[in-house]
């Protein structure tokens, strides 16, 4: 959706394939956020490297469920007679754990494929139709400190122009969309694939590139968090520029 009017005279409307892919990707992402939070609630700990569990130090613990910082372990038993030996331990009070994520994982995986396939179609059409070149990629003359500061100042001062019904984007918008389309979303997808043993069995180089299953999970979390922040800011800017009009432009088109 466009919320910064930079070219009032140019009457360019959103293409049907842009609108369709926009809403499929949006709905898919919302399902991914919902199910991703549910999956994270089961094990709200992040690690770095190949392996990690509740008996190993965490890179970060997230306080989002009753599984956060649980300490009801029985006596730890080392596998070997060495200081760095892996350990095993039973847990007291298993019934108190939150451990219902089978449906969440299935729905997460299904929503991910909707996003991947639609995103791939959007990417191909965006490249070959010239959409990215005309509307998303910044012009050389735009990439100046003066223009960047001007655009930032307008955002801070809440000088949000009304929508025009087409892809008339400002510099900050273009940079944000490029970051999402070509960096954040691909990284979230790749790290998501890396967490799948079936995919890494076919493409083991993913584990080497990312640095292990747990590294992939941690990168996936922070990338998803960045995308969620982008979505929130996107909605805020849409509301400031005229929510009903923006929604109409991105669904039925301009109405009399």
C-alpha positions, 0 to 999 in steps of 0.5 A, spaced: 500 500 500 502 507 498 502 512 504 507 517 501 504 521 495 511 523 491 508 523 484 501 526 484 501 527 477 502 520 475 496 516 475 498 509 476 494 504 479 496 497 483 496 491 478 491 485 479 497 481 481 500 486 486 493 486 490 492 478 489 499 477 492 499 482 497 493 479 500 495 472 500 502 474 503 499 478 508 494 472 510 500 467 510 504 472 514 499 473 519 498 465 520 506 464 521 506 469 526 500 466 530 503 459 529 510 461 530 508 464 537 505 458 539 511 454 537 516 458 541 511 458 547 513 450 547 520 452 548 522 459 549 529 459 549 534 460 543 541 457 542 547 458 537 550 452 533 548 445 532 544 443 538 541 446 544 536 444 550 534 446 556 540 443 560 545 447 556 546 455 556 541 459 552 543 465 548 536 468 550 530 466 554 523 469 552 518 470 558 512 468 554 509 461 557 510 457 563 515 453 560 520 460 561 526 458 566 523 452 568 528 448 573 524 442 576 529 437 573 531 431 577 539 430 578 543 430 572 547 424 570 553 425 565 554 420 559 561 421 560 567 422 565 569 429 563 567 436 565 564 437 558 560 431 557 553 432 555 548 430 561 541 427 561 535 428 566 528 427 568 523 432 569 518 433 575 511 435 573 511 434 566 503 435 566 505 442 568 509 443 561 505 447 555 507 442 550 501 442 544 504 445 538 503 439 533 497 443 530 502 449 530 507 446 526 503 443 521 499 450 520 506 454 520 509 449 515 502 450 510 502 457 511 510 458 509 508 454 503 503 459 501 508 465 502 513 462 499 510 460 492 506 467 492 512 470 494 516 467 488 510 469 483 511 476 485 518 476 485 518 473 478 513 478 475 516 484 479 522 483 475 520 481 468 514 486 468 519 492 470 515 493 477 521 493 481 525 497 476 519 503 476 516 503 483 521 499 488 528 500 486 530 507 488 533 512 483 540 514 483 538 521 484 534 519 490 540 516 494 542 522 497 543 524 504 539 531 503 533 526 500 534 521 505 534 526 511 528 530 508 524 523 507 525 522 515 523 529 517 517 528 514 515 521 517 518 524 524 513 530 523 507 526 521 507 529 514 503 523 511 500 525 504 493 522 502 494 516 497 493 516 490 491 509 489 498 507 486 505 505 487 508 512 488 513 511 494 518 515 497 525 513 499 524 510 506 518 506 503 523 504 497 528 502 502 524 498 507 520 494 501 527 492 498 529 490 505 523 486 506 523 483 499 530 482 497 533 481 505 528 479 510 523 475 507 528 470 503 532 470 510 526 468 514 525 462 508 532 460 508 532 459 515 526 456 516 528 451 510 534 450 514 530 447 520 527 442 516 531 435 517 527 433 510 530 439 507 537 439 510 538 432 508 537 434 501 541 440 501 546 439 507 550 445 505 544 450 508 547 447 515 554 449 514 552 456 511 547 458 517 551 455 522 547 449 525 539 448 526 539 452 533 543 458 529 537 457 524 532 458 529 535 464 532 536 468 526 529 466 524 526 469 530 530 475 529 528 476 522 521 474 523 521 479 529 524 485 524 518 483 519 513 484 524 515 490 526 515 492 519 508 490 518 506 494 525 509 500 522 506 499 515 499 499 518 500 505 522 502 509 516 496 506 512 492 509 518 495 515 518 494 516 510 487 514 510 485 507 512 479 506 508 481 509 502 488 505 502 484 499 503 479 500 497 485 502 493 488 495 494 482 491 493 476 493 489 480 499 486 478 507 486 471 508 486 467 514 485 
